[in-house]
Amino acid sequence: MNTFSKILIANRGEIALRVMRTCRALGIATVAVYSDADANAPHVRFADEAVCLGAAPVKDSYLNVEKILAAAKLTGAQAIHPGYGFLSENAEFAEACAAAGIVFIGPSPEAIRKMGLKSPARKLAAAAGCPVVPGYDGDAQDDDTLRAEMLNIGFPVLIKASAGGGGKGMRVVRNEAEIADAIEGARREAEKAFGNGALLLEKFVEMARHVEVQLLGDQHGNLVHLFERDCSLQRRHQKVIEESPSPAVNDDLRAKMGEAALNVGRAIGYSNAGTVEFILTPTGEFYFIEVNTRLQVEHPVTEAITGIDLVKLQIEIAEGKPLPFSQSDLQTSGHAIEARLYAEDPRNDFLPATGRLHDWHLPEPSAGLRVDAGVTVGQEIGIYYDPLLAKLIAHAADRQTAIRKLRHALQQLSVAGVRTNREFLLRLLGDEEFVSGVAHTGFIAARLDALTNEQDDTLQRVSAMAAALYWQQRQQTADSLLAEIPANYRNNPYRWPSLKLAIGDQEIEVAWQVAGAGKFDVRAQGVTSQAEVFAYEAGQLRVALDGVQRVFRLIEVGDSLFVHSSLGACEAVRLPRHPLPQASAQAGIASSPMPGQVLKILVQEGQTVAAGDALLILEAMKMEQTIRAVTGGVVEVIKVRTGQVVSPGDVLVQVRATDA
């Protein structure tokens, strides 16, 4: 039996910090590894020791097995916890750890390898008596075979990367015309993400729920399940909301799914933490999807309802200790729900967003609320890593209370400097059908317009008023001479001072006049409000508008002011009083919608294209985006090269429209 005194965490961000906290509670020293881009990241500062792996790209840092093992040897770490992603499901890495005399905290290389490819995993699950989705998991991977199998399965068909998960290499094909592009895109994405372009085909089940069962096994043959999680709310085939227990699973179904998961685990000979994933049809049938041979992003909801620290047990299992309980000892308490906060733009197809975090204010700690975050103020969110910033987990006696608690925590969270999905999550958690227990993997897509519509006239108007009063107060207190003069004193008392702001798609002019000590009449969008300023300090304004007092958190960056209050959050951009005329955008210009790297250029200069034709492919934060021509014509100039890093708005390709 091993006893660890030092563990290296081969990961970054919130999961590295989460593992380190358990290690600290157990009295185990920790070693962080980091790239040049993460030199001052929170997980590096939290660890007892840290070793730099190299440049920002993952192949040079977090995926470099030799450097990670060298860091473990250098620091004397006896074990490595891989977290999730990166090398967590890499059998070769687990074997390399063993060869170096270092314990890999996870399942055996044999178990990882058995479940590492989805096609063999399907066959193993079927042999264990677990139902599988109709599909194709054969070795022949040529385009003609895959096309023929899709036609045989019948549309819609789901293409999946056999070697990985997380939505990478996944495409839904709804007709024959989409087959060629879907195969090419899925294969390329799978090769880049997992080093293996093999594909798996499955019948795509409409209106299905995604339900998974947590497994935990030791090295003495003991295996238990820790009930199910519902992960049906997804965008881009990646989860954003997870909860446990599932609103769609009753006790009878729970027992059947749990036993099916255990049968798969026994067939593998599984130890440590893992998850068996299923799809649940609207009529109650469930089918095996895959086994994730690692800790899941959403593991905190299981910890909340069971009171079990999964990372602690992972470490103890790796030390050779038996599980301290049996299946009959396990029970659940209440309901838990998790929301993932991403740096992304929901209005732009959830594409990743980058920038510097000028504000990062988490909700106040409270009973039943957990925040797993991996960033801090001033940190640069770049293009190289997953855009997950934090996870918020709420636990309560019942589902309704847990949802309410999670929404309140999100309302308190303030982030500025990078676009996030915060407002999207709030609308999603407030959706009446979701609150009633209705959800499926197409739920977000079916409500996309409503969930991504950020037009809120009250929020924008009140935020604009607060921004104007904040700037007014700052100007008034900035100069000792101005402090002796009434606020916004004018020789012409009939003209109100004003400010022009851009908030979202709206241009709002705010005007105000003094109505007494600390009191103002404020006008915006045809509405005049009575305001009273109670407190002002850098970054904060406490003001009552029409009798309702609120605290506004305001973070100024250049001409932008990020405004956060109980009403919501938005960015107010100060506009010049007399803006210069600007040339209209040219219809033939294809610009970058996101920060990223040019992965592949699909056209040549002089080539004729039609509107909608693919021009090039961008990649950022493990996601691909195809840039298409907005108008037909001739490719006049390609302004980028393969491998080039671009910013939002950069011109990529210019197409000269031809006469009809």
C-alpha positions as CSV (number, residue, x, y, z in Angstrom):
1,M,0.0,0.0,0.0
2,N,1.3,3.5,-0.9
3,T,1.2,6.6,1.1
4,F,1.5,9.8,-0.8
5,S,3.2,12.9,0.6
6,K,3.4,14.8,-2.7
7,I,1.2,14.7,-5.8
8,L,1.7,16.5,-9.1
9,I,-1.4,17.7,-10.8
10,A,-1.0,17.5,-14.6
11,N,-3.6,20.1,-15.4
12,R,-4.6,23.7,-15.0
13,G,-7.4,26.0,-14.1
14,E,-10.3,25.1,-11.8
15,I,-9.8,21.4,-11.8
16,A,-6.1,21.7,-10.8
17,L,-7.2,24.0,-7.9
18,R,-10.0,21.6,-6.9
19,V,-7.6,18.6,-6.7
20,M,-5.0,20.7,-4.8
21,R,-7.6,21.7,-2.2
22,T,-8.4,18.1,-1.3
23,C,-4.6,17.4,-1.2
24,R,-4.1,20.2,1.2
25,A,-7.0,18.9,3.4
26,L,-5.3,15.5,3.4
27,G,-1.9,17.0,4.3
28,I,-0.4,16.2,0.9
29,A,2.0,18.6,-0.8
30,T,1.2,19.6,-4.4
31,V,3.1,20.4,-7.5
32,A,1.6,22.5,-10.3
33,V,2.8,22.4,-13.9
34,Y,2.2,25.3,-16.2
35,S,2.9,26.8,-19.6
36,D,4.5,30.2,-20.2
37,A,1.0,31.7,-20.6
38,D,0.0,30.4,-17.1
39,A,3.1,31.6,-15.2
40,N,0.9,33.6,-12.8
41,A,-2.3,31.6,-12.9
42,P,-4.1,30.8,-9.6
43,H,-3.3,27.1,-9.7
44,V,0.4,27.9,-9.9
45,R,0.3,30.3,-6.9
46,F,-1.8,27.9,-4.9
47,A,0.5,24.9,-5.2
48,D,3.5,24.2,-2.9
49,E,5.8,23.9,-5.9
50,A,5.4,24.6,-9.6
51,V,7.4,23.6,-12.7
52,C,7.2,25.3,-16.1
53,L,6.6,23.0,-19.1
54,G,7.2,25.3,-22.0
55,A,5.3,27.4,-24.5
56,A,1.5,28.0,-24.5
57,P,0.4,25.4,-27.1
58,V,-0.7,22.2,-25.4
59,K,1.7,20.0,-27.4
60,D,4.6,22.0,-25.9
61,S,3.2,22.0,-22.4
62,Y,0.2,20.2,-20.9
63,L,0.4,17.3,-23.4
64,N,4.1,16.8,-23.2
65,V,4.5,13.5,-21.3
66,E,8.3,13.7,-21.0
67,K,8.3,17.1,-19.4
68,I,5.5,16.2,-17.0
69,L,7.3,13.1,-15.8
70,A,10.5,15.1,-15.5
71,A,8.7,17.6,-13.4
72,A,7.5,14.8,-11.1
73,K,11.0,13.4,-10.8
74,L,12.5,16.8,-10.2
75,T,10.1,17.6,-7.3
76,G,9.8,14.1,-5.8
77,A,6.1,13.6,-6.5
78,Q,5.0,10.0,-5.9
79,A,1.8,10.3,-7.9
80,I,0.2,12.3,-10.7
81,H,-3.5,13.3,-10.8
82,P,-4.5,14.1,-14.4
83,G,-7.7,16.0,-13.7
84,Y,-9.9,15.9,-16.8
85,G,-9.1,16.6,-20.4
86,F,-5.4,16.7,-21.6
87,L,-3.8,13.4,-20.6
88,S,-6.5,12.1,-18.3
89,E,-7.7,9.3,-20.6
90,N,-4.3,8.6,-22.2
91,A,-3.3,4.9,-21.6
92,E,0.2,5.6,-22.9
93,F,0.6,8.3,-20.3
94,A,-0.6,6.0,-17.5
95,E,1.9,3.4,-18.6
96,A,4.7,5.9,-18.8
97,C,3.9,6.9,-15.2
98,A,4.1,3.3,-14.1
99,A,7.4,2.8,-16.0
100,A,8.8,5.9,-14.2
101,G,7.8,4.6,-10.8
102,I,5.0,7.2,-10.4
103,V,1.4,6.2,-9.5
104,F,-1.2,7.4,-12.0
105,I,-4.3,8.4,-10.1
106,G,-7.0,6.9,-12.3
107,P,-8.0,3.6,-13.8
108,S,-5.5,1.1,-15.2
109,P,-4.0,1.6,-18.7
110,E,-5.9,-1.5,-19.8
111,A,-9.3,-0.1,-18.6
112,I,-8.5,3.2,-20.3
113,R,-7.6,1.5,-23.5
114,K,-10.7,-0.7,-23.5
115,M,-12.9,2.4,-23.2
116,G,-10.6,4.8,-25.0
117,L,-12.2,4.0,-28.4
118,K,-15.9,4.3,-28.6
119,S,-16.4,1.5,-31.1
120,P,-14.8,-1.3,-29.0
121,A,-16.5,0.2,-26.0
122,R,-19.9,-0.2,-27.7
123,K,-19.1,-3.9,-28.4
124,L,-18.0,-4.5,-24.8
125,A,-21.1,-2.8,-23.4
126,A,-23.3,-4.9,-25.7
127,A,-21.6,-8.1,-24.6
128,A,-22.2,-7.1,-21.0
129,G,-25.9,-6.9,-21.7
130,C,-26.1,-3.1,-21.9
131,P,-28.4,-1.7,-24.7
132,V,-26.5,0.3,-27.3
133,V,-27.8,2.8,-29.9
134,P,-28.1,1.4,-33.4
135,G,-25.1,2.5,-35.4
136,Y,-21.8,1.6,-37.1
137,D,-18.6,0.8,-35.2
138,G,-16.6,-1.0,-37.8
139,D,-13.0,-0.8,-38.7
140,A,-13.5,0.4,-42.3
141,Q,-13.2,4.2,-42.2
142,D,-13.2,5.2,-45.9
143,D,-15.7,7.9,-46.9
144,D,-17.7,5.5,-49.1
145,T,-18.3,3.0,-46.3
146,L,-19.3,5.8,-43.8
147,R,-21.7,7.2,-46.4
148,A,-23.3,3.8,-47.1
149,E,-23.7,3.2,-43.3
150,M,-25.3,6.5,-42.8
151,L,-27.8,5.8,-45.5
152,N,-28.5,2.4,-44.0
153,I,-29.0,3.8,-40.4
154,G,-31.2,6.6,-41.7
155,F,-31.2,10.3,-40.9
156,P,-30.5,12.0,-38.6
157,V,-27.2,10.4,-37.9
158,L,-24.7,11.4,-35.2
159,I,-20.9,11.3,-36.2
160,K,-18.6,10.9,-33.2
161,A,-14.9,10.7,-32.7
162,S,-14.2,7.2,-31.6
163,A,-11.1,8.2,-29.6
164,G,-12.5,11.1,-27.5
165,G,-15.3,13.1,-26.0
166,G,-16.3,16.6,-25.0
167,G,-18.2,17.2,-28.2
168,K,-15.0,17.2,-30.3
169,G,-15.4,15.5,-33.7
170,M,-19.1,15.4,-33.3
171,R,-21.6,16.3,-36.1
172,V,-25.3,15.7,-36.6
173,V,-26.1,14.9,-40.2
174,R,-29.6,15.4,-41.3
175,N,-29.5,14.8,-45.1
176,E,-27.2,13.3,-47.7
177,A,-25.9,16.7,-48.9
178,E,-24.2,17.2,-45.5
179,I,-22.3,13.9,-45.4
180,A,-19.0,14.9,-47.1
181,D,-18.4,18.1,-45.1
182,A,-19.4,16.4,-41.9
183,I,-17.1,13.5,-42.3
184,E,-14.2,15.7,-43.2
185,G,-14.8,18.1,-40.4
186,A,-15.3,15.4,-37.8
187,R,-12.2,13.5,-38.8
188,R,-10.0,16.5,-38.9
189,E,-11.2,17.7,-35.5
190,A,-10.8,14.2,-34.0
191,E,-7.3,13.9,-35.3
192,K,-6.3,17.3,-33.9
193,A,-8.0,16.7,-30.5
194,F,-7.1,13.1,-29.9
195,G,-4.5,12.1,-32.5
196,N,-7.0,9.6,-34.0
197,G,-9.4,10.3,-36.8
198,A,-11.5,7.1,-36.5
199,L,-15.3,7.8,-36.5
200,L,-18.3,6.1,-35.0
201,L,-21.9,6.5,-36.4
202,E,-25.0,6.3,-34.3
203,K,-28.7,6.9,-34.9
204,F,-29.4,10.4,-33.5
205,V,-32.2,10.2,-31.0
206,E,-34.3,13.3,-31.1
207,M,-35.6,14.8,-27.8
208,A,-33.3,12.5,-25.8
209,R,-31.9,13.2,-22.3
210,H,-28.2,12.7,-21.5
211,V,-28.0,10.8,-18.2
212,E,-24.8,9.4,-16.8
213,V,-23.9,7.2,-13.8
214,Q,-20.9,7.8,-11.6
215,L,-18.8,4.7,-10.9
216,L,-16.2,4.2,-8.2
217,G,-14.1,1.1,-7.8
218,D,-11.1,0.0,-5.8
219,Q,-8.2,-2.3,-6.4
220,H,-9.8,-5.1,-4.4
221,G,-12.8,-5.8,-6.7
222,N,-15.3,-3.6,-5.0
223,L,-17.4,-1.5,-7.4
224,V,-20.3,0.9,-6.6
225,H,-22.3,3.5,-8.4
226,L,-23.1,6.9,-6.9
227,F,-26.4,7.4,-8.7
228,E,-27.0,9.5,-11.9
229,R,-26.5,13.0,-13.2
230,D,-28.7,14.7,-15.9
231,C,-26.5,16.6,-18.4
232,S,-29.1,17.3,-21.1
233,L,-28.6,21.0,-21.4
234,Q,-25.9,21.3,-24.0
235,R,-24.6,23.7,-26.7
236,R,-22.2,22.6,-29.4
237,H,-22.6,19.0,-27.9
238,Q,-21.0,20.3,-24.7
239,K,-22.7,20.5,-21.3
240,V,-23.6,23.8,-19.6
241,I,-26.0,22.7,-16.8
242,E,-25.9,19.4,-14.9
243,E,-28.0,18.2,-12.0
244,S,-28.6,15.3,-9.7
245,P,-30.8,13.4,-9.4
246,S,-32.4,13.5,-12.8
247,P,-35.9,14.8,-12.9
248,A,-36.7,12.1,-15.5
249,V,-35.4,9.1,-13.5
250,N,-37.6,7.3,-11.0
251,D,-36.4,4.7,-8.5
252,D,-37.1,1.7,-10.8
253,L,-35.2,3.3,-13.8
254,R,-32.4,4.4,-11.4
255,A,-31.9,0.9,-10.3
256,K,-31.8,-0.4,-13.9
257,M,-29.4,2.2,-15.1
258,G,-27.2,1.8,-12.1
259,E,-27.0,-2.0,-12.6
260,A,-26.3,-1.6,-16.3
261,A,-23.4,0.8,-15.5
262,L,-22.1,-1.7,-12.9
263,N,-22.2,-4.5,-15.5
264,V,-20.1,-2.4,-17.9
265,G,-17.7,-1.5,-15.1
266,R,-17.3,-5.2,-14.1
267,A,-16.7,-6.2,-17.7
268,I,-13.8,-3.7,-17.8
269,G,-12.4,-4.6,-14.4
270,Y,-12.8,-1.0,-13.4
271,S,-11.1,0.8,-10.6
272,N,-11.0,4.5,-9.5
273,A,-13.5,7.1,-10.7
274,G,-15.3,6.8,-14.0
275,T,-18.7,7.5,-15.6
276,V,-21.0,5.4,-17.8
277,E,-23.0,7.7,-20.1
278,F,-26.4,6.9,-21.5
279,I,-29.1,8.6,-23.6
280,L,-32.6,8.3,-22.3
281,T,-35.4,8.4,-24.8
282,P,-38.7,10.2,-24.3
283,T,-40.4,6.8,-23.8
284,G,-38.0,5.6,-21.1
285,E,-35.5,3.4,-23.0
286,F,-31.9,4.0,-22.3
287,Y,-28.8,3.2,-24.4
288,F,-25.1,3.1,-23.7
289,I,-23.0,6.0,-25.2
290,E,-19.5,5.7,-23.7
291,V,-17.4,5.4,-20.5
292,N,-15.3,8.3,-19.4
293,T,-12.3,6.9,-17.6
294,R,-11.7,10.0,-15.5
295,L,-13.2,12.5,-13.2
296,Q,-16.0,14.5,-14.9
297,V,-16.4,18.3,-15.0
298,E,-19.8,17.9,-13.3
299,H,-18.6,15.6,-10.4
300,P,-19.4,18.3,-7.8
301,V,-23.2,17.6,-8.0
302,T,-22.6,14.0,-7.1
303,E,-20.4,15.1,-4.2
304,A,-23.1,17.5,-3.0
305,I,-26.0,14.9,-2.9
306,T,-23.8,12.1,-1.4
307,G,-21.5,14.0,0.8
308,I,-18.5,12.1,-0.7
309,D,-15.2,13.7,-1.8
310,L,-14.5,11.9,-5.0
311,V,-11.0,13.2,-5.3
312,K,-10.1,12.1,-1.8
313,L,-11.4,8.6,-2.7
314,Q,-9.4,8.7,-6.0
315,I,-6.3,9.3,-4.1
316,E,-7.0,6.7,-1.4
317,I,-7.9,4.1,-4.1
318,A,-4.6,4.8,-5.8
319,E,-2.8,4.3,-2.5
320,G,-4.4,0.8,-2.4
321,K,-7.1,1.4,0.2
322,P,-10.4,-0.3,-0.1
323,L,-13.7,1.6,-0.6
324,P,-15.0,2.6,2.9
325,F,-18.6,1.7,1.9
326,S,-20.7,-0.7,-0.1
327,Q,-23.6,0.0,-2.4
328,S,-26.2,-0.5,0.3
329,D,-24.5,2.2,2.4
330,L,-25.0,4.9,-0.2
331,Q,-27.9,7.3,-0.3
332,T,-28.7,10.8,-1.6
333,S,-29.7,14.0,0.1
334,G,-31.6,16.8,-1.6
335,H,-30.9,18.1,-5.1
336,A,-27.7,19.7,-6.7
337,I,-27.3,21.7,-9.8
338,E,-24.2,23.1,-11.6
339,A,-23.7,25.8,-14.1
340,R,-20.6,26.2,-16.2
341,L,-19.4,29.8,-16.7
342,Y,-17.6,30.1,-20.1
343,A,-15.7,32.9,-21.8
344,E,-17.9,32.8,-24.9
345,D,-20.4,34.8,-26.9
346,P,-23.9,33.2,-26.9
347,R,-25.0,35.7,-29.6
348,N,-22.2,34.5,-31.8
349,D,-22.9,30.8,-31.8
350,F,-21.2,30.4,-28.5
351,L,-17.8,31.0,-30.0
352,P,-14.9,31.5,-27.5
353,A,-14.1,34.9,-26.3
354,T,-10.8,36.3,-25.1
355,G,-9.6,39.3,-23.2
356,R,-8.2,40.5,-19.8
357,L,-10.4,40.0,-16.7
358,H,-10.7,43.5,-15.4
359,D,-13.2,42.4,-12.8
360,W,-13.8,39.0,-11.1
361,H,-16.2,39.2,-8.2
362,L,-17.6,35.9,-6.9
363,P,-20.8,35.5,-4.8
364,E,-20.6,35.6,-1.1
365,P,-20.0,32.1,0.4
366,S,-23.2,30.5,1.8
367,A,-24.5,27.1,2.9
368,G,-25.2,24.9,-0.1
369,L,-23.2,27.1,-2.6
370,R,-19.9,26.0,-4.0
371,V,-17.8,27.8,-6.6
372,D,-14.9,26.1,-8.4
373,A,-13.0,28.8,-10.2
374,G,-9.7,28.9,-12.0
375,V,-9.1,32.5,-12.8
376,T,-8.5,35.8,-11.1
377,V,-8.5,39.6,-11.8
378,G,-6.0,40.7,-14.4
379,Q,-5.6,37.3,-16.0
380,E,-5.5,37.1,-19.7
381,I,-8.0,34.6,-21.3
382,G,-6.3,33.4,-24.4
383,I,-7.0,31.1,-27.4
384,Y,-5.0,28.1,-26.3
385,Y,-7.2,26.4,-23.6
386,D,-10.7,25.5,-22.8
387,P,-12.9,28.7,-22.2
388,L,-14.3,27.4,-18.9
389,L,-13.8,30.0,-16.2
390,A,-15.7,28.6,-13.2
391,K,-18.5,26.2,-12.1
392,L,-21.2,27.3,-9.6
393,I,-22.9,24.5,-7.7
394,A,-26.0,24.9,-5.6
395,H,-27.4,22.2,-3.2
396,A,-30.7,22.4,-1.5
397,A,-33.4,20.1,-0.1
398,D,-35.4,20.2,-3.4
399,R,-34.8,21.1,-7.0
400,Q,-36.8,24.3,-7.1
401,T,-34.7,25.7,-4.2
402,A,-31.5,24.6,-5.7
403,I,-32.3,26.3,-9.0
404,R,-33.3,29.5,-7.2
405,K,-30.1,29.5,-5.2
406,L,-27.9,29.0,-8.3
407,R,-29.7,31.8,-10.1
408,H,-29.1,34.1,-7.2
409,A,-25.4,33.2,-7.1
410,L,-25.0,33.9,-10.8
411,Q,-26.7,37.3,-10.3
412,Q,-24.1,38.2,-7.7
413,L,-21.2,37.1,-9.8
414,S,-19.5,40.0,-11.7
415,V,-17.1,39.6,-14.5
416,A,-15.7,42.3,-16.8
417,G,-13.3,42.4,-19.7
418,V,-14.4,39.2,-21.5
419,R,-17.8,38.2,-22.8
420,T,-19.3,35.3,-20.9
421,N,-22.5,33.2,-20.9
422,R,-23.6,34.5,-17.5
423,E,-26.8,36.2,-18.8
424,F,-27.6,33.2,-21.0
425,L,-27.3,30.9,-18.0
426,L,-29.7,33.1,-16.0
427,R,-32.3,33.0,-18.7
428,L,-31.8,29.2,-19.1
429,L,-32.3,28.6,-15.4
430,G,-35.3,30.8,-15.4
431,D,-37.0,29.0,-18.4
432,E,-40.4,27.8,-17.2
433,E,-40.2,24.5,-19.0
434,F,-36.8,23.7,-17.6
435,V,-37.9,24.7,-14.1
436,S,-40.8,22.3,-14.5
437,G,-38.4,19.4,-15.3
438,V,-38.5,19.4,-19.1
439,A,-35.1,19.1,-20.8
440,H,-33.4,17.3,-23.7
441,T,-30.2,17.6,-25.7
442,G,-32.0,19.8,-28.2
443,F,-33.5,22.1,-25.6
444,I,-31.1,25.0,-26.0
445,A,-31.2,24.9,-29.8
446,A,-35.0,25.0,-29.8
447,R,-35.0,28.1,-27.6
448,L,-31.9,29.8,-28.9
449,D,-33.3,33.1,-30.0
450,A,-35.1,33.7,-26.7
451,L,-32.1,32.5,-24.6
452,T,-29.6,34.7,-26.4
453,N,-31.7,37.8,-26.8
454,E,-30.0,40.3,-24.5
455,Q,-32.3,43.2,-25.3
456,D,-33.6,44.4,-21.9
457,D,-34.7,48.0,-22.1
458,T,-35.0,48.4,-18.3
459,L,-31.5,47.0,-17.7
460,Q,-30.0,49.1,-20.4
461,R,-31.7,52.3,-19.4
462,V,-31.0,52.0,-15.7
463,S,-27.4,50.9,-16.3
464,A,-26.9,53.9,-18.6
465,M,-28.3,56.3,-16.0
466,A,-26.0,54.7,-13.4
467,A,-23.0,55.0,-15.7
468,A,-23.7,58.7,-16.4
469,L,-24.1,59.4,-12.7
470,Y,-20.9,57.5,-11.9
471,W,-18.9,59.5,-14.5
472,Q,-20.5,62.7,-13.1
473,Q,-19.5,61.9,-9.6
474,R,-16.0,60.9,-10.6
475,Q,-15.6,64.2,-12.5
476,Q,-17.0,66.1,-9.5
477,T,-14.6,64.6,-7.0
478,A,-11.5,64.4,-9.3
479,D,-10.5,68.1,-8.8
480,S,-10.6,70.1,-5.6
481,L,-11.7,73.2,-7.6
482,L,-14.6,71.4,-9.1
483,A,-15.7,70.2,-5.7
484,E,-16.5,73.9,-4.8
485,I,-18.7,74.3,-7.8
486,P,-22.2,72.8,-8.1
487,A,-22.3,69.6,-10.1
488,N,-22.3,70.3,-13.9
489,Y,-22.6,74.1,-13.4
490,R,-23.5,75.9,-16.6
491,N,-23.9,79.5,-17.6
492,N,-27.0,78.3,-19.6
493,P,-29.1,76.6,-16.9
494,Y,-31.7,75.5,-19.5
495,R,-29.5,72.9,-21.1
496,W,-29.0,69.6,-19.3
497,P,-25.5,68.1,-19.5
498,S,-25.6,64.8,-21.4
499,L,-23.6,61.7,-22.3
500,K,-23.9,59.3,-25.3
501,L,-23.5,55.6,-24.6
502,A,-23.6,52.5,-26.6
503,I,-25.1,49.5,-24.8
504,G,-25.5,46.3,-26.9
505,D,-27.2,47.4,-30.1
506,Q,-28.6,50.5,-28.5
507,E,-27.3,54.1,-28.6
508,I,-28.6,55.8,-25.5
509,E,-28.2,59.5,-24.6
510,V,-28.4,60.3,-20.9
511,A,-29.1,63.8,-19.7
512,W,-29.4,65.0,-16.1
513,Q,-29.8,68.1,-13.9
514,V,-29.2,68.8,-10.3
515,A,-32.4,68.7,-8.1
516,G,-30.8,69.1,-4.7
517,A,-28.0,67.9,-2.6
518,G,-27.0,64.5,-4.1
519,K,-30.3,64.5,-6.1
520,F,-30.8,64.5,-9.8
521,D,-33.4,64.3,-12.5
522,V,-32.0,61.8,-15.1
523,R,-33.5,61.3,-18.6
524,A,-32.8,58.4,-21.0
525,Q,-34.9,56.8,-23.8
526,G,-37.8,59.2,-23.1
527,V,-38.0,58.3,-19.4
528,T,-37.2,60.8,-16.7
529,S,-36.2,59.3,-13.3
530,Q,-35.5,60.9,-9.9
531,A,-32.1,59.8,-8.6
532,E,-30.4,60.2,-5.3
533,V,-26.8,59.3,-4.8
534,F,-26.1,57.8,-1.4
535,A,-22.5,56.7,-1.8
536,Y,-19.7,56.9,-4.4
537,E,-16.3,55.3,-4.5
538,A,-14.0,54.1,-7.2
539,G,-15.7,51.1,-8.8
540,Q,-19.0,51.4,-7.0
541,L,-22.1,53.7,-6.8
542,R,-25.1,53.3,-4.5
543,V,-28.0,55.2,-5.9
544,A,-31.8,55.2,-5.7
545,L,-33.7,55.6,-9.0
546,D,-37.4,56.3,-8.6
547,G,-37.2,55.1,-5.0
548,V,-35.4,51.8,-5.6
549,Q,-31.9,51.8,-4.1
550,R,-29.3,49.5,-5.7
551,V,-25.5,49.1,-5.6
552,F,-23.9,49.3,-9.0
553,R,-20.5,47.8,-9.5
554,L,-18.7,49.8,-12.3
555,I,-15.4,48.9,-13.8
556,E,-13.8,51.4,-16.2
557,V,-11.6,50.3,-19.0
558,G,-10.8,53.0,-21.5
559,D,-14.1,54.3,-22.9
560,S,-16.0,51.3,-21.6
561,L,-17.7,51.0,-18.3
562,F,-18.8,47.5,-17.2
563,V,-22.0,47.9,-15.1
564,H,-23.3,45.2,-12.8
565,S,-26.3,45.4,-10.5
566,S,-29.2,43.2,-9.2
567,L,-30.8,43.9,-12.6
568,G,-28.0,42.3,-14.6
569,A,-24.8,43.2,-16.3
570,C,-23.9,45.1,-19.5
571,E,-21.1,47.1,-21.0
572,A,-21.6,50.8,-21.6
573,V,-19.2,52.4,-24.2
574,R,-18.8,56.2,-24.1
575,L,-19.4,57.6,-27.5
576,P,-18.0,60.9,-28.9
577,R,-20.5,63.7,-29.0
578,H,-19.9,64.3,-32.7
579,P,-18.7,60.9,-34.1
580,L,-16.6,60.9,-37.3
581,P,-18.3,59.5,-40.4
582,Q,-17.3,55.9,-41.1
583,A,-17.2,54.0,-44.3
584,S,-19.8,51.2,-44.6
585,A,-18.6,47.7,-44.4
586,Q,-17.9,46.0,-47.7
587,A,-20.2,43.1,-48.4
588,G,-17.3,41.1,-49.9
589,I,-15.1,41.1,-46.8
590,A,-15.0,38.0,-44.6
591,S,-13.8,38.9,-41.1
592,S,-12.9,36.8,-38.1
593,P,-15.9,36.4,-35.7
594,M,-13.6,35.3,-32.9
595,P,-9.9,35.2,-31.7
596,G,-8.3,32.1,-33.1
597,Q,-5.8,30.5,-35.4
598,V,-6.2,29.8,-39.1
599,L,-6.4,26.1,-39.3
600,K,-7.0,25.6,-43.0
601,I,-7.5,27.8,-46.1
602,L,-10.0,26.3,-48.5
603,V,-9.9,28.7,-51.4
604,Q,-7.3,30.3,-53.7
605,E,-7.0,33.8,-55.0
606,G,-8.8,34.1,-58.3
607,Q,-11.3,31.3,-57.4
608,T,-15.0,31.9,-58.1
609,V,-17.2,31.3,-55.0
610,A,-20.9,31.4,-54.3
611,A,-22.6,32.9,-51.3
612,G,-22.3,30.4,-48.4
613,D,-19.2,28.6,-49.8
614,A,-16.5,27.8,-47.2
615,L,-13.5,30.0,-47.3
616,L,-11.3,28.9,-44.4
617,I,-11.5,27.3,-41.0
618,L,-10.5,28.9,-37.7
619,E,-9.7,27.2,-34.4
620,A,-9.8,28.6,-30.9
621,M,-10.0,26.9,-27.5
622,K,-10.5,23.4,-29.1
623,M,-13.4,24.6,-31.3
624,E,-13.5,25.0,-35.1
625,Q,-15.5,27.6,-37.0
626,T,-15.9,27.6,-40.8
627,I,-15.9,31.1,-42.4
628,R,-18.2,31.3,-45.4
629,A,-18.6,33.8,-48.2
630,V,-21.4,36.3,-47.6
631,T,-21.6,37.1,-51.3
632,G,-20.8,35.4,-54.5
633,G,-17.8,36.6,-56.6
634,V,-14.1,36.1,-57.1
635,V,-11.6,35.6,-54.3
636,E,-9.6,38.8,-54.7
637,V,-7.2,38.7,-51.7
638,I,-6.4,36.2,-48.9
639,K,-5.0,38.2,-46.1
640,V,-4.0,35.4,-43.8
641,R,-1.8,32.3,-43.8
642,T,-2.3,28.9,-42.2
643,G,-1.2,29.0,-38.6
644,Q,-1.7,32.7,-38.2
645,V,-3.4,34.0,-35.0
646,V,-6.2,36.5,-35.7
647,S,-8.3,38.8,-33.6
648,P,-12.1,39.5,-33.8
649,G,-12.8,41.7,-36.8
650,D,-9.6,41.0,-38.6
651,V,-10.1,40.8,-42.4
652,L,-9.4,37.2,-43.6
653,V,-10.6,37.0,-47.2
654,Q,-11.8,39.7,-49.6
655,V,-14.3,38.6,-52.3
656,R,-15.0,40.9,-55.3
657,A,-18.6,40.6,-56.3
658,T,-19.3,39.9,-60.0
659,D,-22.1,41.3,-62.0
660,A,-25.2,39.0,-62.1
